[in-house]
């Protein structure tokens, strides 16, 4: 059994287009959990990188997300992104109950009922892009607004409130050391806002997601007001995070790899499978997310983990594990379907994944259908990438048609 005491400092600040972080690649090739030091937090952590090992961590009840609450745990941002009440830091059986109830709003049939609203929002945005004319910025016209507008629309938030919510979410995702106070204020503002919104929906239900989650039942069980508010906040956050990055990143790949674009033009019916392979391949964020803490001494992938130590996983490296995905650094559009970890795994897998996939299918599908001659309007090396947050995406994507 290994007992590796070497600690590697990991700022995880690499952001060269969609190239894979060489620091993460090096950690992955070590083949077993490695001790790392992140930019924030008063302790080191173990990093687990292999697909099967990550799968074990995300399903092992000896490793607790709830155990990090109240601790200055190792992380990427100065202010912890998650609230103590968030489902992301709950453990079973409490998390199982909340997830089961909340996920009733995201069944495939519910999402299909939402799809016409997503199509309408996408078409309105693409109408604006077409009206402005070529060349223009795809991020401003589609990538940023569509996920934001979709989730805020589905949550039933008044349109005049959208800019305020979007600004608070951006402040919460920034990584600079001087952003801590603004991030804490943004989190408090969002928490209070959604608590008030839940109260209104209890008194006057509508056709929105908050009302749908409020109506969810499992026997006598239902979500309480605090759980509802936290779920709504989590959806507002995720609605402006993963989907926003992925639309831009996917389009960037399509515009810089002509064979991918040609494949979709010839075989549009393969869109969903192509999207999953690109989601597996794309390093959509920097570093790692929320850790777990060991509740007891345990062995993990050949390494001794002590009670109280933190354990991080990397979904990015799991998605590049050659034992799971042969030739993992290649986008293989004929790759046999195998679930990836872009939406997480186990008890904290994203419950809104069906909605996120619908957004991506609509965004990419409608974009290519309406702009078959779409091309990058600048050389790829001139595209500017985000450096202020934990996300990996182009700040602007100049396109022409």
N, C-alpha and C positions, 0 to 999 in steps of 0.2 A: 504494500500500500504506500503510495507516494505521500510525502508531507512537504510540499513545495512552499518555502517561506519567501522566495523572491517576489517583490512587489514591483509591478510595472506601472509607471505614471501614464495615464491615458486621457489626454485632453479631448480626444476624438473630435478634432477641429478640421479634419480633412473635408474638402468640398469641391473637388475638381470634377465639374460636370456630373456624370453618373458613373464615374470610375469607382471601383470598390476601394474602401479605405484600406491602405496597406497595413496600418496598425491592426485593424481587425483581422485582416488576412493572416498576419503573422501569429496573432493569438489563436486563430483557428487551427493553424498548422502545428501548433504545439501538442494538440491531440488530447489534452486533459484540462480540467479547470485550472485557471491561473489567477493569482492574486493581483488585483488592479487598484489603482488610486485614481479617483475621478476629481474633477475640478471643485466640487462642493461636497460637504459632508465631513464628519470627523472620524471616519473609519474607512478601512480598506474593504474590498469585497472580492468574492470569488466570481470569475466570469466563466460561464458554461457556453460552449459554442456548437457542439455537434447536435444533429437533429434528434437522435434518440435521447441524448442526455438532457437537452432542452425540454423534450417531451416529458421526461421523468420529473424534472424540476417543477413544471407547470401542473403536474397532477399529484405530487407527493404532499400529503397533509402534514408532514414534518417540517415543511418549509412554508412559512406564513407571511402573507402580505400584511395582514392586520398587525403583526408584530413590529412593523416599522413605525407605527404611529407614535408620536412623542419623541422620536429619536432623530438626530441629525444624520439621516442616512445618506450614503454615497449616491450622488446624482449629478445630472448634467446642468441643471438650472439653479440659480441662487435661491429662488423661492420654489418650494415644492409645488408641482403643478396640481397634484391631487389633493382634495380636501379629505380630512379624516373620516367623513361620512360617505365617501365615494365607494361605489361598488367595486372599483379597482383595488381597494385595500380592504375588502371583506374576505373572510374565509368561509368555506362551507361549515355548517349547513345554511348560515344566514345568506351568503352570497347566492347559493343555489336557489333559495326561495325568491330572492329579489330578481335574479336573472330569469327564472321561469316565468314570473309574472310580467316583467318588462318585455320579454321576448315575444309575448303574445301580440304586441303591436308590430312585430317585424316578421311575421310568417310570410311565406312566399305569396300566399293569396292576398294578404294585406298590402305587400309591396307592389304586386301587380296592379292593385287598385290605385296605388299612388303614382304609377308610371305615367299616366296621361298628364298629371300635374308637372312631373319632371320634364316631359317632352315639351309641354307648353312653355315652361321657364327657359329651357334650352333654346327653343326656336325664337323666343323673344330676344334673347341675347345674341343669337346668330343673325337675326334681322338687323340688330344694331351694328354688328360687325360688318355686315354686307353694305349697309347704308353708309358707314364711314368710309369704306373703300379700301383698296389695297395700295400699299402695305399697311398693316396695323398690328397691334399687340394682342395676341391670343390670350395671354394671362389676364389682361384687364377686361377683355370681352367675354371670356368663357371660364377659364380655370378658377380664377378667384371667385367670381360672383355665383356660378352655378351651384357648387356645394353649399355656399353660405345661404343663398336665396332658397335653396331646396329645404334645408333643415329648418331655417327660420320660418319659412312658409308652412312646413308641415307641423311645426310646434305651435303655429297659430299666433306668432308674434307680429304685432302691427309693423307695417313697413317703415314708419318713421323711426322706429326703435332699432332698426337693423344696423345703421352705422355705429351706434353706441356699443352694441353687443360685439360687433366685429373688431372694434378698437380694443375693447377689454380683453378679448381672446388673444389678440396679437401681443399685448403687453404680457400676458401670462406665459407665452411661449418663448420670450426673449431670453438669451443666455448671458448677456453682459453683467458684470458684477455690480454695476450702478443701476440696475433695473429692478432690484429687489423690492424697494418701497412701492414703486408703481405697480409691480406684479401683485403684491399683497393687497393693495387697494382695489385693483381690478378684480381679484378673486372675491373680495368682500362685496363689491358692487354686484357682481354676477349672482352670487349666492342669495343676496337679499332680493334681487330682481325676480329670480325664478321662484323663490318662496312666495312672493306676492302673486305671481302668475298662477301657481298651483292653487292658491286659495280662491282666486277668481274662477278657475275651471271647476273646482269642486262645487261652487255655487251655480255656475252656468256652463255646463259641458257643451262642447262643440264637436267638430269632426277632426280635430287636431290630434297629434300624437300624445300630448299630455292627457287629454280626455280619454284616449284609447287606453293608455297605461293605467289611468285611474279606474277605468271600468274593468280591468283585468281581474279575474277571480280564479282561485284554486281552492275549491270548497269554501271555507270561511275566510281564507287568506286573501289579503289585498295589500297594495303598497300604501304606506302612510304618507302624510304630507312631506315629511323631510326626505323620505326615499324618492318620492316623485320629483321633488325639486333638484335633488342631486342627479337623478337620471337625466332630467331635462338639461342641466348644466353640462353633463358629460356628453350628451348628444350635440349640444351647441359647440363644444370644444372639438369633438371628433369630426363634426360636419365641416369644420374649417381647417382640418389638419390633413388627415390621410388622403381624402378624396381630392382636395385642392392640389396637393403635391402630385398625386398620381396622374391627374389629367394632364398637367404640364409635362411631367416626365415621360408619359406614354407618347404624347404628341411629339416631344423632342426626339425620342427614339425613332418614331415613324418617319420624321422629316430628315433624320441623319442616317438612316439605314433603309435605302430605297427598296431592298428586297422584302422588308416587313410591310411597307406600304403597298407594294405590288401584290403581296399575298392577300391582304385584306380587300384590295380592289377586285381581285379575281375570285376570292372566296369569302364574301361578306358573312356567310352563314357560320364561319368559324370564329367570329368576333369574340365570343365568350371564352373559348379555349385560349385564343391568342392573348387576351387580357390577363388570364390567370398566369400564363407563362411569363409575361412581362412583369406582372406584380411580383412573381417569385424572384425575378432577376434584378429589379430596380432597388437600389439602396435608398429608400424613401426618407430616411432620417439619419441622424448622426448618433453614433454610440449606442447607448442602451436606454431602457425605460425605467420602470419601477422595480426595485429589488424585492427579494423575500429574505426573511431571517430564519435561521435554523432554530427549531424549538428544542432540539436535542442533538447530541453528538451523532454523526452519521457518516457513512462512506458514500461518496458521490463520484461516479466515473473514475474510481481508483484513487481518489483524494479524500483525506480525512477532513471533514467539516465539523467545527466545534459549535456547540450550542451558543447562540447569540451572534454568530457570524452572518454577514450579509452575502446573499448569492444573487448575482445578476445573470440573465440569459441574453443571448443575442439572436433575435429572430433573423437578422440579416445573414449571419454566418450559417444558421440552420438551413436557410434557403439555398446556400451554396455548398452544402455538405455533399461531397461526391459519392458517398455511400447511399445517399437517398436520391440524388439527382446526377446521373452520369453526365460528364462534361458540363458541370454546373455554371461555368462562366460563359456558356454559349446560350443564346436565345434559340431554343429548338422548338419551332412551331408544330412539330409532329411528336413532341414529347408525350409519352403516355400520361394520362391524368393522374396526378398524385397530389394530395392536399399540401399546400405550402403554409408558411407561418406569417405571412404579411398581416393577417388579421388576428394574430395571436394563436394561442392553443390552450386547450384544457379549460379550467374554470374561469379564465379571464379572456377567452376568445371573444371578439367583438360581436355583440348581439345584433348590431345593426349592419352586419356584413351583407345581407340580402339587399338592403337599401343602397349601400355603397356600390355594390356591383351594378345595380340598376342605373345609378348615376353615371358610372363609367361607360356602360353599354350605350346609354342615351347620348352622352357627351361625345364619345368617339364615333359612334355610329352616325349620328346626325351631322357631325362636322364633316366626315368624309363623304357623306351622301350629298351634302349641299355644296361642298367645295372640293370637287374631285381633283382640281389642279393645285391644291394647297402645297406650298413649298416654303422653306425657310428663307427669309428676306435678307439675312446677313450670314456671313461665314459662321460655322458652329463655334469657333473660338471667340467670337465677339458676343456671344450670349452671356449675360450677367447672372450669377447664381446667388442665392440667399446665403448670407454669412452671419446673420444676427440671431437666428433661432436654431432649434434642434432639427429643423426640417431640411431636406435636400430638394430644391426645385429652382427653376429659372425665375428670376424676378420679372423678366420680360421675355416674350417669345415672339419676335417680329416675324410675321408671316405675310405671304403674298399669294395670289391665285390668278 
